[in-house]
Amino acid sequence: MTYLSIIKRKLLSISILLTGSFVIGFLFINRQNGKGYEKRTVQNVGYISNIDVHDTENFFDEYLFQKGISERNKQKKVKEKIRGAIVPHHLLASFIIADILGQIVEQDTQVIILLAPNHKDIGNTQVSTSKLTWNTPYDVIMSDDELINLLMQKDYIAVDDKILDGEHAIGGLLPFIAYYSNTIRIVPLILRQNMTKNQLQDLSQSIADIVDDKTVVIASVDFSHYLNSRQAEEKDRDTLTAMKGKDYDTLLQMNSDYLDSPEAIVILLQVMERLSIDNSKILHHTNSGKLMNEYFAETTSYFGIIFTKLPKFNNYLQHSK
């Protein structure tokens, strides 16, 4: 056999292998799009269309979830009725999420209004929501269509299932809620950075008008980003000062060095103010640098804060002892 013949036979073998791989890949893709598979068309901007139900699987970490549930069981329970809260959505702080959401759910709560950042800051309106059901590893969470319809009377609020489907500030919290109850309904609201002060005030009034004593308003917010642990603590002190003084102008000027959704915090504080709920307490405050013993690495900081009606705590935003 000549050298040229050997080369030709090798090229023919490679061609056959490539053709076979293409056919197998084509059949596999078509099988996934066929019967027995959920049809989900991924667009080039990273969002999912043709959605019938939201799935929180992409936001779920079994290890961190179970760790949070376990550590939550060691926390002291609050006796007062919780009407509002601030919780993180970064799952490294799962023990904060589990603690506060668990206590809220166990206080005979029926509806949770979730205020969260629109991390990609996209959409046709300043506020996006969804009426779809949310699948979690533990149960499904239903949206409260009636309350959502009331809020959607505002021209700056609209349903956008694609954006909600990709927002971890909502999806990351729902497995914790479902773990403790399968009867809670939610009103998910993600907020763009271009909300006007008038819109913030209007939305806070609209929320205050529809809540009752079985409804809790939660801001899903992570605080200082990308700084080291010491720097994050300094920024957190500034943010707490602004929250304590209800200095909304200062809060709205803060960037990711301080928090990822000033809008969610401002609306929450305004709702609590309108409901005359000005008693609050810090249950948790830490950052990822402390939790991972990496004090000079970039961090994210976390607060777990509750708002209650009565009795009054000694000081606004006072640490628990």
C-alpha positions in Angstrom: 0.0 0.0 0.0 1.4 3.4 -1.0 1.9 6.3 1.4 -0.8 8.2 -0.6 -3.3 5.4 -0.2 -2.8 5.4 3.5 -3.4 9.1 3.7 -6.6 8.7 1.6 -7.9 5.9 3.8 -7.3 8.0 7.0 -9.1 11.0 5.6 -12.1 8.8 4.7 -12.2 7.4 8.2 -12.2 10.9 9.7 -14.9 11.9 7.3 -17.1 9.0 8.4 -16.5 9.7 12.1 -17.5 13.4 11.7 -20.6 12.5 9.7 -21.7 10.0 12.3 -21.2 12.5 15.2 -23.2 15.1 13.4 -26.1 12.6 12.8 -26.1 11.5 16.4 -26.0 15.0 17.7 -28.9 16.0 15.4 -31.0 13.1 16.6 -30.3 13.9 20.2 -31.3 17.5 19.8 -34.5 16.6 18.0 -35.3 14.0 20.7 -35.0 16.7 23.4 -37.4 18.9 21.5 -39.9 16.1 21.0 -42.5 14.4 23.1 -41.6 13.8 26.7 -39.4 17.0 27.0 -40.5 20.4 28.2 -40.2 22.8 25.3 -38.1 25.7 26.3 -36.8 28.0 23.6 -33.6 29.8 24.7 -33.2 33.2 23.1 -29.8 34.8 22.4 -30.3 37.3 25.3 -30.3 34.5 27.8 -33.9 34.4 28.7 -36.4 31.6 28.3 -39.6 31.9 26.3 -42.6 29.6 25.9 -42.7 29.3 29.7 -45.7 27.6 31.4 -44.2 27.4 34.9 -41.1 28.8 36.6 -38.5 26.3 37.7 -36.1 27.3 40.6 -33.7 24.4 39.9 -31.0 26.7 38.5 -31.1 28.7 41.7 -31.0 25.7 44.1 -28.0 24.4 46.0 -28.8 21.3 48.0 -25.8 21.6 50.3 -26.2 25.3 51.2 -30.0 24.8 51.5 -29.7 21.9 54.0 -26.9 23.8 55.9 -29.2 26.8 56.2 -32.2 24.8 57.4 -30.0 23.0 60.0 -28.5 26.3 61.3 -31.9 27.9 61.3 -33.1 25.4 63.9 -30.5 26.7 66.3 -31.7 30.3 66.1 -33.9 32.0 68.7 -37.5 32.5 67.5 -39.1 36.0 67.4 -42.3 36.3 69.4 -43.6 39.5 67.8 -45.5 39.4 64.5 -43.2 40.1 61.6 -44.8 42.5 59.0 -41.7 43.2 56.9 -38.2 41.9 56.5 -34.9 42.3 54.6 -33.2 39.0 53.6 -30.3 38.2 51.3 -30.5 36.1 48.1 -26.9 35.0 48.0 -27.2 31.4 49.0 -23.9 31.5 51.0 -26.1 33.3 53.6 -28.7 30.5 53.5 -28.9 30.4 57.3 -30.2 34.0 57.3 -32.7 33.2 54.5 -33.9 30.1 56.3 -34.2 31.7 59.7 -36.2 34.7 58.7 -38.4 33.1 56.0 -39.1 30.2 58.3 -40.3 32.4 61.1 -42.4 34.5 58.7 -44.1 31.4 57.2 -44.7 29.9 60.6 -46.5 33.0 61.8 -49.6 32.1 59.8 -48.6 34.2 56.9 -50.7 33.8 53.7 -49.1 36.2 51.3 -45.5 37.4 50.8 -44.8 40.4 48.6 -41.3 40.0 47.3 -39.3 43.2 46.3 -36.1 42.4 44.5 -33.6 43.9 42.1 -33.9 43.4 38.4 -30.2 42.4 38.1 -30.0 42.8 34.4 -32.0 46.0 34.5 -34.0 45.2 31.5 -37.7 45.2 30.5 -40.3 47.4 29.0 -41.5 48.7 32.4 -39.9 49.8 35.6 -41.4 46.9 37.5 -41.9 43.3 36.2 -43.9 40.6 37.8 -45.3 37.1 36.9 -48.5 35.2 37.6 -47.1 31.8 36.8 -46.6 29.0 39.3 -43.1 28.3 40.7 -41.8 24.8 40.9 -39.3 24.1 43.8 -37.7 20.9 45.0 -40.2 20.7 47.8 -43.5 22.0 46.5 -45.1 24.5 44.2 -45.6 28.2 45.1 -48.6 30.0 43.6 -48.7 33.7 42.7 -51.5 35.8 44.1 -53.2 36.8 40.9 -55.7 39.1 42.6 -53.1 41.3 44.2 -50.9 41.3 41.1 -53.9 42.4 39.0 -54.5 45.3 41.5 -50.9 46.4 41.2 -50.9 46.1 37.4 -53.3 49.0 37.2 -50.1 51.0 37.3 -48.6 51.7 33.9 -45.1 51.1 35.2 -45.9 47.5 36.2 -46.3 44.6 33.8 -46.0 40.8 33.5 -42.7 39.7 32.0 -42.3 35.9 32.6 -39.0 35.7 30.8 -37.3 38.2 33.1 -38.7 36.7 36.2 -37.7 33.3 35.2 -34.0 34.3 35.2 -34.0 36.4 38.4 -32.3 34.6 41.2 -33.3 37.2 43.8 -36.8 35.7 43.5 -36.1 32.1 42.5 -33.4 31.6 45.1 -35.8 32.3 48.0 -38.8 30.2 47.0 -37.4 26.7 47.9 -37.1 28.0 51.5 -40.7 29.2 51.5 -42.0 25.9 50.0 -40.0 23.9 52.5 -42.0 25.4 55.4 -45.4 25.8 53.6 -47.1 24.9 50.4 -50.0 27.4 50.9 -48.1 30.7 50.8 -48.9 32.9 47.8 -46.4 35.4 46.5 -46.4 38.7 44.6 -43.0 38.9 42.9 -41.9 42.4 41.9 -38.5 43.1 40.4 -37.4 46.7 40.2 -35.4 48.5 37.6 -32.9 51.2 38.6 -34.8 53.8 36.6 -37.8 54.0 38.9 -38.7 57.6 39.7 -39.2 58.9 43.2 -42.9 59.4 42.4 -43.1 55.8 41.2 -41.5 54.5 44.4 -43.9 56.5 46.6 -46.8 55.4 44.5 -45.9 51.7 44.6 -45.3 51.9 48.4 -48.7 53.4 48.9 -50.3 50.8 46.6 -48.7 48.0 48.6 -49.7 49.5 51.9 -53.3 49.7 50.6 -53.5 45.9 49.9 -51.7 44.3 52.8 -53.3 42.9 55.9 -52.0 41.3 59.0 -51.4 38.0 57.2 -49.3 39.7 54.5 -45.5 40.3 54.8 -43.4 42.5 52.6 -39.9 41.3 52.0 -36.9 43.1 50.3 -34.6 40.5 48.8 -31.4 42.5 48.8 -27.7 41.8 49.1 -25.6 44.6 50.4 -22.0 45.7 49.8 -20.4 44.0 46.8 -16.8 43.4 45.5 -15.0 45.1 48.5 -13.0 43.3 51.2 -14.5 42.5 54.5 -13.4 45.6 56.3 -14.5 47.9 53.5 -17.8 46.2 53.3 -18.4 46.8 57.0 -17.7 50.5 56.6 -20.2 50.7 53.7 -22.8 48.8 55.7 -22.5 51.3 58.5 -23.3 54.1 56.0 -26.3 52.2 54.6 -27.6 51.5 58.1 -27.4 55.2 59.0 -29.4 56.1 55.9 -32.0 53.4 56.6 -32.3 54.5 60.3 -32.8 58.1 59.2 -35.1 57.2 56.4 -32.8 59.2 54.1 -34.3 58.0 50.9 -32.3 60.4 48.7 -29.0 59.1 50.0 -30.1 55.5 49.7 -31.1 56.0 46.0 -27.7 57.4 45.2 -25.9 54.3 46.6 -24.3 51.9 44.1 -23.2 48.3 44.4 -20.5 49.2 46.9 -23.4 49.6 49.3 -26.3 47.4 48.1 -27.9 45.9 44.9 -31.4 47.4 45.2 -31.8 50.8 46.9 -35.3 50.8 45.3 -36.4 47.7 47.2 -35.2 49.1 50.5 -36.8 52.4 49.9 -40.2 50.9 49.0 -40.0 48.5 52.0 -39.2 51.3 54.4 -42.0 53.5 53.0 -44.5 50.7 53.3 -43.5 50.1 56.9 -43.8 53.9 57.6 -47.3 54.1 56.0 -48.4 51.1 58.1 -46.9 52.7 61.3 -44.5 49.8 61.7 -41.3 51.4 62.7 -39.9 48.8 65.1 -37.1 46.8 63.5 -34.3 44.6 64.7 -31.1 43.2 63.1 -31.1 39.4 63.6 -28.1 38.9 61.3 -25.2 40.9 59.8 -22.1 39.4 58.2 -20.3 39.1 54.9 -18.9 36.3 52.7 -15.4 37.2 53.7 -16.1 36.4 57.3 -18.1 33.3 56.5 -15.3 31.9 54.3 -12.4 33.3 56.4 -11.2 35.3 53.4 -11.0 38.8 54.8 -9.1 40.3 51.9 -11.1 38.8 49.1 -14.1 40.4 47.3 -17.1 40.0 49.5 -20.9 40.3 49.5 -22.5 41.5 52.8 -25.8 40.4 54.3 -28.4 41.7 56.6 -31.4 39.9 58.2 -33.7 42.5 59.5 -37.3 42.2 60.7 -40.0 44.8 61.1 -42.7 44.3 63.8 -45.7 46.1 65.1 -45.5 45.9 68.9 -43.9 45.9 71.4 -41.2 48.4 70.5 -37.6 47.4 70.6 -35.3 49.7 72.5 -33.6 51.1 69.4 -34.3 51.2 65.7 -32.3 48.6 63.9 -30.9 47.3 67.2 -28.8 44.1 67.2 -30.3 41.1 69.0 -28.4 40.0 72.0 
